Amino acid sequence: MSQPKYAAIIAGAGLGNRLGAELPKALIQIEGVSLVERAFSSLSKVVDEIVITAPDGFADEFRKIVGDSATVITGGVLRSDSVKLALKSLSPSIEYVLVHDAARGLATSDLASRVLNELKKGELAVIPALSVVDTIKQVDSEGFVRNTPDRGSLRVIQTPQGFALSVLNRAHEASEDATDDAALVEAIGIKVKTIQGEALAMKVTNPEDIALAAGLLNPDSRELRVGFGTDAHAYSNDPNRELWLGAILWPNEIGVDGHSDGDVASHVICDALFAGANIGDLGSNFGTSDSKYKGASGAQLLSEALKRVQAAGFEINNVSVQIVCNRPKIGTRRAEIITALSAALNGASVSVSATSTDGLGFTGEGKGIAAVATALLVKKN
């Protein structure tokens, strides 16, 4: 059996006071799985052995999670103390080591592999990093800005960080403490290479980070609702009746009959929105008995429908409408329709298509216009 060459240290001795929890941060669960278990699971796919540091009095709790698959030791007061103790627990054959914070338990195996691969290529120190997207200010003790560093050269640093074991041992022997191991390595003059980090390697520090972490794990865990709508209107016998369709006016076209402006496309979207939010339908919301909506425009009804859907606790993800008619020809003004419908829905994503029925049925015989629509809604948190 070959001797272990690659190891990982999971620093989990922090108590997590900023989380306000009654147990160590590493034991905090995200979606039912503790941070230390997530970190262990990710790293165990990449390295030969793992040492985990636990707070005083919690080593047995950690061992219940990892069993005999990792070495669990009691950590020190400072992070560097814990890492030093862990380094002494590694097998003599270890050449490269990854140092990982249990608080970044969501970091993937892929990130650890990429760090380790750089070490295998000859690098002595490798750390994952993300570009800084916010403007950074240096502020004095009284709260006044001293200067604004150029964020182009700034990076947010993550773990796991990888090192040649001999280098990391030298760094810890030469310095007392630092916020990460790379800083200790920098201090002894070793170049530290950065690679692209990942969003999942976020650090769970404050209570709101738990919800953020859960969202990263389940980006599609939002409650989604789908609504469907259909409607049809006959062309009017009144030659002066304007045609409004898709929230735009169609000059030189005879309109359709209806209590409002007869905008079939807008009406079916309203119906789909109401169905998705389970708040009735077009008739129950904008019935003919309500004079307020007599002659109302499609844009007006859409705007009102949006307010009612939002009041019910939903936001629009997307709506799609298909118009069925012989005339007018939709394709030439499709972009205008999309713009007008989206504007009425406060910028929501809108898809528009059109078809005919090859001379069949109500629309194919040129008697009127029909439309169908679907709406995808998202339940607001």
KOLBA-153780 format. One record per residue: residue in one letter; z, x, y of N, C-alpha, C in turn. Coordinates in steps of 0.02 Angstrom, whole numbers, padded with zeros to 5 digits, always signed. Atoms other than C-alpha are relative to their C-alpha. Example, Ala and Ser with C-alpha at 12.3 -4.5 7.8 and 13.67 -1.06 7.14 Angstrom:
// residues 2
A+00000+00045-00059+00390+00615-00225+00000+00045+00060 S-00003-00042-00059+00357+00684-00053+00037-00039+00055 
END
This chain:
// residues 381
M+00000+00042-00060+00000+00000+00000+00000+00044+00063 S+00005-00041-00061-00049+00070+00171+00061-00010+00044 Q-00057+00002-00044+00084+00110+00297-00017-00040+00064 P+00013+00038-00061+00102-00006+00449-00018+00046+00059 K+00024-00042-00055+00008+00061+00600+00006-00036+00067 Y-00001+00040-00062+00012-00081+00727+00061-00046-00001 A-00061+00041-00004+00171-00168+00785+00001-00039+00065 A-00011+00039-00061+00227-00295+00913+00074-00010+00010 I-00069+00015-00019+00390-00318+01005-00003-00064+00041 I-00005+00062-00039+00431-00494+01065+00067+00001+00036 A-00062-00001-00040+00558-00487+01207+00023-00072+00011 G-00024+00070-00004+00657-00647+01186+00074-00005+00015 A-00072+00000-00012+00831-00600+01243+00020-00033+00065 G-00017+00033-00063+00819-00690+01410+00033-00068-00010 L-00036+00063+00006+00934-00838+01437-00035-00058+00034 G+00038+00053-00031+00814-00935+01546+00041-00044+00047 N-00042+00039-00046+00938-00987+01680-00040-00043+00048 R+00041+00038-00048+00799-01044+01796-00029-00064-00031 L+00023+00061+00033+00746-01171+01665+00055-00053-00002 G-00056+00048+00002+00918-01250+01672+00015-00024-00070 A-00010+00021+00069+00922-01257+01483+00066+00028-00027 E-00062-00022+00031+01075-01238+01372-00012+00046-00059 L+00017-00045+00054+00984-01125+01250-00048+00052+00028 P+00044-00053-00024+00884-00963+01267-00071-00025+00012 K+00068+00020-00017+00712-00977+01344-00046+00001-00060 A+00045-00008+00057+00628-00917+01184+00004-00058-00049 L-00009+00056+00045+00697-01069+01092-00022-00066+00030 I+00027+00060-00032+00626-01194+01217-00063-00021-00037 Q+00058+00025+00037+00499-01305+01129-00053-00029+00046 I+00058+00030-00033+00326-01348+01193-00038-00037-00055 E+00034+00041+00051+00248-01491+01095+00033+00010-00068 G-00036-00004+00063+00384-01471+00963+00004+00067-00033 V-00001-00068+00029+00361-01284+00933+00030+00047+00051 S-00034-00046-00047+00474-01151+01009-00046+00055+00024 L+00040-00053-00029+00403-01016+01120-00001+00062-00045 V-00002-00060+00042+00462-00877+01005-00041-00010-00063 E+00041+00014+00059+00380-00961+00855-00074+00005+00017 R+00070-00004-00021+00217-00977+00951-00021+00073+00009 A+00016-00071-00011+00223-00794+01003-00005+00037-00067 F+00001-00032+00066+00264-00739+00826-00063-00019-00039 S+00059+00023+00036+00125-00844+00751-00064+00033+00026 S+00059-00030-00030-00003-00774+00873-00005+00074-00018 L+00002-00072+00010+00044-00591+00852-00003+00020-00073 S-00001-00018+00071+00070-00594+00664-00070+00003-00030 K+00069-00003+00025-00117-00618+00643-00035+00065+00020 V+00032-00059-00030-00151-00455+00735+00033+00065-00021 V-00036-00062+00012-00015-00327+00694+00031+00001-00070 D-00029-00009+00067+00071-00259+00538+00073-00019-00004 E-00071+00018+00000+00251-00287+00590+00022-00021+00070 I-00024+00027-00064+00351-00375+00725+00076+00007+00003 V-00071-00002-00015+00522-00345+00802+00013-00049+00058 I-00016+00050-00051+00601-00486+00902+00070+00013+00026 T-00067-00008-00028+00747-00465+01022+00027-00068+00019 A-00032+00065-00012+00868-00611+01035+00062+00010+00043 P-00062-00005-00039+01013-00647+01154+00060+00007-00047 D-00062-00009+00039+01187-00602+01094+00023-00068-00027 G-00025+00062+00030+01245-00736+00971-00054-00046-00026 F+00054+00045+00020+01073-00810+00936-00048+00031-00051 A+00045-00033+00047+00996-00686+00814-00012-00042-00062 D+00009+00041+00060+01027-00801+00666-00046-00059+00013 E+00044+00055-00017+00939-00944+00755-00073+00022-00001 F+00068-00028+00000+00787-00834+00778-00023+00014-00071 R+00019-00016+00070+00792-00779+00595-00018-00063-00038 K+00017+00063+00033+00787-00961+00541-00073-00019+00013 I+00069+00017-00019+00620-00975+00630-00050+00046-00035 V+00049-00048+00025+00534-00815+00569+00015+00024-00071 G-00017-00021+00068+00625-00784+00404-00001+00075-00007 D+00004-00071+00014+00590-00615+00328-00064+00031+00027 S+00065-00024-00023+00422-00599+00415+00005+00042+00063 A-00010-00042-00060+00495-00510+00567+00072+00025+00000 T-00068-00027-00008+00645-00403+00611+00029-00029+00065 V-00033+00028-00059+00766-00490+00730+00061+00042+00016 I-00058-00039-00021+00889-00386+00830+00029-00031+00064 T-00031+00023-00062+01011-00424+00970-00023+00046+00057 G+00025-00038-00056+00938-00370+01136+00054+00026+00046 G-00046-00027-00048+01017-00281+01282+00007-00043+00062 V-00011+00036-00062+01070-00333+01456-00065-00005+00040 L+00063-00003-00036+00907-00279+01539-00058-00005-00049 R+00059+00005+00043+00732-00309+01473-00016+00068-00030 S+00016-00067+00025+00704-00121+01459+00049+00021-00055 D-00049-00016+00052+00865-00106+01358-00022-00032-00066 S+00022+00036+00061+00797-00235+01235-00060+00035-00032 V+00059-00033+00027+00630-00147+01218+00018+00067-00031 K-00021-00064+00028+00715+00021+01190+00030-00009-00069 L-00031+00014+00065+00818-00053+01049-00052-00019-00051 A+00054+00021+00045+00663-00132+00974-00042+00059-00023 L+00040-00059+00017+00568+00032+00980+00033+00041-00055 K-00036-00037+00051+00703+00112+00875-00002-00034-00068 S+00002+00038+00063+00680-00024+00744-00069+00000-00033 L+00067+00000+00028+00495+00008+00715-00006+00050-00058 S+00013-00045+00056+00430+00090+00557-00025+00067+00027 P+00021-00067-00024+00400+00279+00573-00075+00009+00004 S+00073-00009+00001+00214+00257+00539-00037-00036+00056 I+00032+00038-00053+00181+00145+00689-00030+00047+00053 E+00035-00040-00050+00053+00217+00812-00010-00039+00065 Y+00013+00041-00059+00020+00072+00930+00046-00061+00000 V-00047+00056-00005+00134-00064+00994-00020-00047+00057 L+00009+00052-00051+00110-00227+01088+00068-00025+00021 V-00063+00028-00025+00253-00283+01199-00015-00066+00033 H+00016+00068-00021+00253-00469+01228+00063-00038+00020 D-00056+00042-00022+00366-00590+01322-00002-00066-00039 A-00003+00065+00034+00422-00740+01219-00015-00057+00049 A+00014+00050-00051+00409-00836+01383-00074-00013+00009 R+00073+00009-00001+00219-00814+01368-00024-00019-00070 G+00013+00016+00070+00220-00891+01195-00066-00034-00014 L+00064+00034+00010+00056-00985+01222-00059+00048-00004 A+00054-00049+00001-00046-00824+01233-00032+00001-00069 T+00036+00006+00063-00180-00822+01098-00005+00065-00038 S+00013-00059+00042-00215-00705+00954-00059+00040+00027 D+00059-00034-00028-00381-00666+01038+00020+00049+00054 L-00022-00045-00054-00293-00592+01189+00033+00062-00030 A-00033-00057+00032-00183-00483+01078-00051+00045-00034 S+00051-00040+00034-00335-00427+00979-00040+00042+00050 R+00039-00037-00050-00429-00377+01136+00040+00058+00029 V-00043-00054-00023-00281-00274+01197+00001+00056-00052 L-00004-00050+00054-00265-00188+01029-00065+00037-00010 N+00065-00033+00008-00451-00153+01018-00011+00055+00050 E+00006-00053-00050-00444-00055+01180+00041+00061-00019 L-00041-00056+00023-00304+00051+01108-00036+00038-00056 K+00036-00032+00055-00407+00084+00953-00058+00042+00025 K+00056-00038-00030-00548+00146+01066+00024+00062+00036 G-00025-00061-00031-00433+00278+01139+00043-00009+00062 E-00043+00011-00059-00343+00197+01286+00074+00009-00020 L-00071-00011+00013-00158+00240+01300+00043-00058+00023 A-00038+00057-00026-00102+00086+01397-00050-00053+00023 V+00047+00054-00015-00189-00083+01412+00040-00064+00015 I-00035+00061-00018-00132-00241+01501-00049-00055+00021 P+00042+00056-00023-00209-00414+01527+00015-00018+00072 A-00010+00015-00071-00237-00465+01707-00047-00056+00022 L+00039+00053-00031-00301-00611+01810-00009+00015+00074 S+00011-00009-00071-00379-00605+01982+00046-00045+00041 V-00042+00040-00045-00273-00668+02127-00045-00046+00040 V+00043+00047-00036-00349-00826+02199+00031-00023+00066 D-00034+00020-00062-00218-00861+02334+00006+00060+00047 T-00015-00053-00048-00192-00762+02494+00072+00021-00008 I-00068-00027+00009-00040-00649+02476+00025+00028+00067 K-00031-00026-00061+00078-00611+02621+00062+00042-00019 Q-00062-00038+00006+00210-00476+02630+00046-00022+00056 V-00046+00031-00047+00362-00552+02715+00065+00040+00004 D-00062-00038-00007+00516-00468+02787+00060-00044-00015 S-00062+00035+00018+00698-00518+02759+00015-00060+00044 E-00011+00057-00046+00692-00638+02907-00053-00053-00006 G+00050+00050+00012+00542-00731+02841-00064+00008+00041 F+00060-00011-00040+00410-00657+02956-00051+00042-00039 V+00053-00036+00035+00243-00595+02891-00008+00070+00028 R+00009-00069-00020+00226-00407+02894-00074+00021-00006 N+00071-00014+00007+00049-00391+02827-00030-00043-00054 T+00037+00039+00050-00085-00472+02719-00042+00048-00041 P+00039-00045+00042-00145-00363+02575-00067-00030-00019 D+00066+00022+00023-00326-00373+02521+00006-00023-00072 R-00010+00026+00067-00318-00487+02370-00054+00022-00049 G+00054-00022+00044-00481-00415+02303+00023+00053-00050 S-00024-00052+00044-00385-00270+02227+00065-00019-00036 L-00063+00022+00031-00232-00372+02173-00013-00037-00065 R+00006+00034+00064-00204-00438+01997+00068-00028-00021 V-00059+00029+00032-00079-00550+01909+00002+00027-00071 I-00004-00034+00064-00017-00458+01755+00036-00043-00052 Q-00028+00040+00054+00022-00539+01588+00021+00045-00059 T-00013-00034+00064+00077-00492+01412-00038-00039-00053 P-00026-00064+00024+00052-00436+01276-00033+00060+00033 Q+00024-00064-00026+00037-00261+01346+00001+00050-00058 G+00006-00046+00057-00021-00125+01228+00005+00072+00020 F-00011-00071-00015+00027+00058+01218-00004+00042-00063 A-00012-00048+00053+00015+00210+01111+00076+00009-00004 L-00073-00001+00006+00192+00217+01041+00031+00061+00031 S-00028-00061-00028+00219+00397+01093+00005-00005+00076 V+00000+00008-00073+00175+00353+01273+00056-00047+00022 L-00051+00048-00019+00290+00202+01279+00070+00029-00009 N-00065-00033+00010+00435+00302+01207+00015+00047+00057 R-00009-00046-00057+00411+00435+01341+00018-00038+00063 A-00011+00039-00061+00405+00303+01477+00070-00028+00003 H-00067+00029+00001+00567+00221+01424+00054+00053+00004 E-00049-00055-00005+00656+00388+01409+00005+00026+00071 A+00003-00029-00067+00602+00436+01585+00025-00047+00054 S-00018+00048-00053+00648+00275+01679+00053-00049-00025 E-00054+00046+00016+00786+00146+01685-00026-00071-00014 D+00021+00070+00008+00705-00024+01712-00059-00015+00045 A+00056+00023-00040+00551-00114+01778-00016-00071-00022 T+00017+00069+00017+00478-00289+01779-00047-00004-00060 D+00040-00003+00061+00355-00237+01644-00006+00072-00024 D+00003-00066+00030+00325-00091+01528-00055+00043+00031 A+00054-00038-00031+00163-00043+01614+00024+00039+00060 A-00026-00035-00058+00260+00002+01770+00035+00065-00020 L-00033-00060+00024+00363+00126+01670-00051+00053-00021 V+00053-00046+00021+00204+00201+01598-00035+00030+00060 E+00030-00025-00061+00126+00214+01770+00042+00055+00031 A-00046-00047-00033+00280+00307+01830-00004+00070-00030 I+00005-00067+00029+00247+00451+01708-00072+00026+00003 G+00067-00025-00015+00067+00468+01767-00054-00018-00050 I+00050+00021+00049-00025+00379+01626-00042-00056+00030 K+00044+00052-00025-00177+00276+01673+00007-00064-00043 V-00007+00064+00034-00160+00092+01631-00064-00040+00011 K+00062+00039-00005-00319-00005+01593+00014-00075-00001 T-00007+00073+00000-00333-00191+01633-00060-00031-00036 I+00053+00042+00029-00432-00319+01533+00011-00071+00025 Q-00004+00068-00023-00466-00501+01570+00055-00038-00038 G-00053+00040+00031-00313-00610+01538-00024-00070-00014 E+00018+00069+00015-00308-00796+01501+00053-00047+00028 A-00045+00050-00029-00231-00954+01572+00058-00016-00047 L-00053+00018+00048-00132-00986+01412+00057+00051-00002 A-00052-00051-00001-00035-00825+01438+00047-00008+00059 M-00045+00015-00055+00061-00908+01579+00073+00012-00021 K-00071-00012+00014+00248-00872+01593+00040-00063+00014 V-00042+00058-00008+00366-01017+01565+00066+00023+00031 T-00059-00023-00037+00501-00989+01696+00040-00058+00029 N-00033+00057-00033+00539-01153+01787-00014-00064-00040 P+00009+00062+00038+00557-01331+01720-00070-00029+00004 E+00068+00029-00006+00387-01384+01788-00051+00039-00041 D+00046-00039+00041+00306-01244+01687-00007-00030-00071 I+00004+00029+00067+00346-01339+01527-00055-00053-00003 A+00052+00051-00003+00236-01485+01578-00068+00032+00008 L+00063-00035-00008+00101-01364+01634-00024+00030-00065 A+00017-00030+00064+00107-01275+01467-00025-00053-00049 A+00022+00054+00044+00093-01439+01373-00070-00023+00018 G+00067+00020-00022-00058-01485+01478-00054+00050-00020 L+00048-00052+00021-00142-01318+01438-00014-00005-00075 L+00009+00006+00072-00113-01346+01253-00042-00061-00018 N+00035+00062+00014-00182-01522+01259-00036-00026+00062 P+00036+00021-00061-00309-01535+01400-00028-00070-00005 D+00029+00066+00008-00375-01697+01326+00051-00051-00024 S-00053+00045+00023-00207-01778+01292+00011-00059+00048 R-00006+00055-00047-00229-01896+01440-00017-00066-00034 E+00016+00067+00027-00231-02082+01401-00065-00024+00032 L+00065+00021-00023-00411-02139+01414-00012-00073-00019 R+00019+00069+00014-00475-02318+01425-00074-00009+00014 V+00071+00015-00009-00653-02382+01407-00008-00075+00014 G+00015+00070-00016-00716-02543+01487-00074-00012-00002 F+00070+00018+00005-00880-02635+01464-00014-00062+00042 G+00018+00058-00041-00970-02756+01580-00073-00017-00008 T+00069+00022+00002-01129-02859+01575-00009-00059+00047 D+00013+00054-00048-01210-02978+01700-00075-00009+00008 A+00071+00014-00013-01376-03060+01744-00006-00051+00056 H+00012+00047-00055-01445-03151+01897-00075-00016+00002 A+00070+00022-00006-01606-03251+01918-00026+00014+00070 Y+00031-00008-00065-01727-03214+02057+00005-00066+00039 S-00009+00058-00041-01702-03334+02201-00067-00034+00016 N+00058+00037-00024-01823-03471+02252-00008+00007+00075 D+00001-00010-00072-01782-03425+02431-00038+00064+00015 P+00039-00061-00013-01918-03303+02489+00033+00047+00050 N-00034-00042-00049-01801-03240+02625+00064+00032-00027 R-00061-00028+00031-01661-03193+02504-00010+00076-00010 E+00006-00073+00006-01632-03004+02517+00022+00023-00069 L-00020-00029+00064-01622-02899+02361+00045+00061+00011 W-00047-00056+00001-01468-02789+02350+00013+00018-00072 L-00008-00023+00069-01458-02686+02192+00024+00073+00001 G-00027-00068-00001-01352-02531+02160+00028+00019+00067 A-00031-00010-00066-01269-02552+02331-00050+00023+00053 I+00050-00015-00051-01434-02523+02423-00047-00059+00007 L+00047+00054-00015-01559-02642+02503-00071+00021-00022 W+00068-00012+00023-01733-02659+02429-00048-00042+00044 P+00045+00037-00045-01854-02709+02570-00061-00027-00038 N+00061+00030+00027-02000-02823+02528+00007-00023-00072 E-00013+00027+00066-01916-02880+02368+00041-00064+00007 I-00039+00061-00002-01852-03057+02337+00065+00010-00039 G-00065-00010+00030-01667-03058+02297+00016-00048-00056 V-00023+00043+00054-01567-03144+02162+00054-00046+00027 D-00051+00048-00021-01453-03294+02177+00070+00025-00021 G-00068-00017+00017-01265-03272+02177+00047-00018+00056 H-00051+00016-00049-01102-03312+02265+00006+00055+00052 S-00002-00058-00046-01099-03137+02339-00072+00019+00014 D+00069-00020-00014-01253-03033+02375-00042+00006-00063 G+00037-00001+00063-01302-03040+02190-00015+00069-00027 D+00013-00069+00022-01295-02852+02163+00025+00008-00072 V-00018+00000+00071-01299-02854+01973+00032+00067-00022 A-00026-00066+00021-01269-02666+01953+00072+00009+00022 S-00068-00007-00025-01113-02669+02062+00047-00047-00038 H-00042+00049+00035-01048-02825+01974+00021+00024-00069 V-00018-00021+00068-01058-02752+01799+00047+00060+00001 I-00047-00055-00005-00970-02594+01856+00070-00028+00014 C-00065+00031-00013-00829-02702+01927+00029-00029-00065 D-00023+00030+00063-00820-02796+01762+00025+00054-00049 A-00020-00054+00045-00812-02633+01664+00066+00032+00022 L-00063-00028-00026-00675-02566+01777+00059-00046-00015 F-00054+00047+00014-00571-02723+01760+00017-00002-00074 A-00012+00001+00072-00593-02723+01571+00038+00062-00022 G-00034-00061+00019-00541-02541+01556+00073+00001+00021 A-00070+00003-00025-00384-02571+01660+00037-00061-00026 N-00030+00061+00028-00352-02737+01570+00030-00044+00054 I-00025+00041-00055-00337-02834+01732-00050-00057+00014 G+00043+00057-00008-00458-02977+01701-00074+00019+00002 D+00071-00013-00005-00642-02987+01743-00024-00016+00070 L+00028+00012-00066-00760-03015+01888+00020-00069+00026 G-00015+00068-00021-00729-03202+01892+00072-00009+00020 S-00070+00009-00016-00540-03192+01890+00022+00039+00061 N-00018-00041-00059-00537-03059+02026-00038-00021+00062 F+00042+00019-00058-00681-03116+02138-00034-00067-00012 G+00028+00064+00019-00705-03297+02088-00037-00036+00056 T+00039+00038-00049-00826-03417+02173+00043-00047+00041 S-00044+00044-00038-00678-03521+02229+00031+00035+00060 D-00029-00039-00055-00624-03381+02346-00055+00013+00052 S+00052-00006-00052-00725-03396+02506-00003+00070+00030 K-00002-00069-00026-00674-03218+02551-00058+00041-00026 Y+00051-00041+00032-00805-03152+02432-00070-00032+00003 K+00066+00031-00007-00948-03270+02479-00044+00047+00041 G+00046-00046-00034-01093-03156+02525+00023+00072+00002 A-00026-00068-00001-00988-03001+02493-00050+00049-00029 S+00047-00051+00025-01087-02842+02466+00028+00031-00064 G-00021-00034+00060-01084-02747+02303+00046+00058+00016 A-00042-00057-00019-01009-02597+02392+00071-00024+00016 Q-00065+00027-00017-00868-02707+02458+00039-00017-00063 L-00034+00019+00063-00829-02774+02284+00021+00062-00039 L-00017-00062+00035-00833-02599+02209+00062+00032+00032 S-00057-00030-00035-00713-02535+02341+00065-00038-00015 E-00058+00041+00015-00595-02680+02310+00021+00009-00074 A-00015-00010+00071-00609-02657+02121+00036+00067-00011 L-00032-00065+00005-00563-02473+02140+00074-00004+00019 K-00069+00007-00022-00405-02519+02235+00043-00034-00053 R-00038+00037+00051-00352-02641+02099+00010+00041-00063 V-00007-00044+00058-00386-02518+01960+00052+00055+00013 Q-00050-00051-00017-00285-02384+02049+00070-00029+00003 A-00065+00033-00003-00144-02507+02080+00027-00012-00071 A-00020+00010+00070-00143-02537+01891+00017+00066-00034 G-00020-00065+00028-00113-02350+01865-00056+00041-00029 F+00056-00036+00029-00287-02285+01828-00043+00034+00053 E+00051-00032-00040-00416-02167+01900-00065-00002-00038 I+00065+00002+00032-00602-02170+01866-00021+00070-00021 N+00030-00062+00024-00670-02030+01758-00075-00001+00008 N+00072+00007-00006-00848-02093+01752-00019-00073-00011 V+00030+00065+00015-00950-02252+01760-00075+00010-00013 S+00071-00003+00017-01122-02278+01685-00029-00070+00001 V+00030+00066-00005-01237-02424+01725-00075+00006-00018 Q+00071+00004+00015-01406-02472+01653-00026-00067+00027 I+00031+00059-00031-01516-02593+01750-00061-00020-00042 V+00054+00026+00042-01636-02704+01651-00042-00048+00042 C+00043+00043-00041-01784-02776+01748-00072+00025-00001 N+00070-00021-00010-01971-02774+01778-00009+00028+00070 R+00003-00023-00069-01946-02752+01964+00070-00009+00030 P+00039-00056-00027-01898-02662+02070-00001+00060-00047 K+00002-00061+00039-01942-02491+02000+00057+00045+00021 I-00063-00034-00016-01776-02401+01991-00009+00076+00010 G+00004-00073+00001-01834-02221+01961-00009+00033+00066 T+00014-00032-00064-01897-02188+02136+00061+00003+00046 R-00059+00001-00044-01727-02229+02212+00065+00011-00038 R-00059-00011+00041-01609-02180+02073+00053+00041+00036 A-00048-00043-00035-01528-02041+02176+00037-00038+00055 E-00032+00040-00053-01496-02163+02320+00052-00047-00029 I-00047+00046+00032-01413-02286+02201+00064+00038-00020 I-00058-00039+00022-01301-02152+02128+00044+00018+00059 T-00038-00018-00060-01249-02094+02301+00038-00060+00028 A-00031+00059-00029-01213-02270+02362+00057-00026-00044 L-00052+00024+00045-01115-02323+02207+00060+00047+00000 S-00054-00049+00000-01015-02162+02206+00041-00004+00065 A-00035+00005-00065-00973-02180+02392+00046-00061+00000 A-00041+00060+00002-00910-02357+02362+00061+00009-00045 L-00055-00014+00047-00799-02289+02222+00037+00064+00019 N-00037-00057-00027-00729-02150+02332-00017+00066-00036 G+00022-00063+00027-00833-02012+02255+00001+00006-00075 A-00002-00002+00073-00817-02059+02071-00068+00020-00029 S+00061-00018+00035-00946-01992+01948-00036-00062-00024 V+00039+00059+00017-01085-02119+01922-00066+00022-00033 S+00064-00011+00034-01232-02119+01800-00040-00064+00005 V+00044+00059-00007-01381-02237+01824-00062+00010-00043 S+00062-00001+00037-01522-02277+01705-00032-00069+00006 A+00035+00063-00005-01652-02415+01695-00047-00008-00059 T+00046+00014+00054-01760-02501+01565-00031-00069+00011 S+00029+00067+00002-01872-02652+01536+00003-00023-00072 T-00004+00026+00069-01885-02763+01384-00068-00018-00028 D+00068+00008+00027-02073-02756+01354-00021-00073-00004 G+00022+00069-00003-02102-02936+01406+00043-00049-00038 L-00042+00043+00040-01963-03005+01298+00060-00026+00040 G-00061+00028-00028-01824-03121+01354-00003-00013+00075 F-00010+00020-00070-01757-03170+01525-00028+00052+00048 T+00023-00052-00046-01790-03003+01608-00073+00018-00012 G+00069-00018+00016-01952-02966+01516-00051-00049+00027 E+00044+00052-00027-02025-03130+01576+00000+00000+00077 G-00001-00006-00073-01985-03077+01755+00040-00053+00035 K-00040+00054-00030-01856-03213+01785+00061+00025+00037 G-00059-00025-00033-01716-03100+01844+00017+00071-00019 I-00024-00069+00011-01615-02940+01832+00065-00004-00040 A-00062-00006+00039-01481-02893+01705+00025+00072+00005 A-00027-00068+00000-01367-02744+01691+00060+00003-00047 V-00059-00013+00041-01236-02669+01576+00033+00063+00027 A-00036-00059-00025-01102-02542+01619+00059+00016-00044 T-00062-00023+00030-00964-02440+01543+00039+00040+00051 A-00043-00038-00045-00816-02364+01632+00052+00038-00041 L-00051-00040+00033-00704-02222+01573+00056+00011+00051 L-00057-00005-00045-00532-02231+01652+00053+00047-00029 V-00054-00045+00021-00387-02108+01646+00066-00028+00028 K-00066+00024-00022-00206-02165+01652+00033+00054+00042 K-00033-00049-00044-00118-02081+01798+00069+00016-00026 N-00067-00020+00020+00039-01981+01759+00050-00027+00050 
END
